[in-house]
C-alpha cells in the first residue's frame, strides 16, 4: 500500500501515496529492531526481504516521472 501496487480497498485502482509508503517502511524497520533476538532464522529472512523489496520499490516509484 502506498506504492501503487495494491489498492487500499481492493476494488479501486491503486494510488501512489509516498507518505504512507514511507510510514509502512518505518514501521517494518521498527518491528525489525524491536524483535531482534526474538525471531527464528526464517522470520529474520522474511523481514529482511520485506524491507529490502519495499525500499527498492519505494526508490523505483520515487524515480518515476510524475504524471
Steps between C-alpha positions, in 0.01 A plus 500: 500500500620844420721387214219450251522121507186423701192715546394563860149369449587233244252635247611841376815553299818522711629848578851610592531658846869539580431623854304183575768286337773666709294452814461128422874465441567676830262260677677199348835643613364553852368145513836374372686682779256424782484126429874449455610186685143371527455378143566168335748494210206470262335807651833687472520422129137595445517842665834579336360406158189709561709800597733461202220456246289780643792744509596406144145553374482832686814620321363380164172685552669822612718499188207462261386820332182626665199515270 
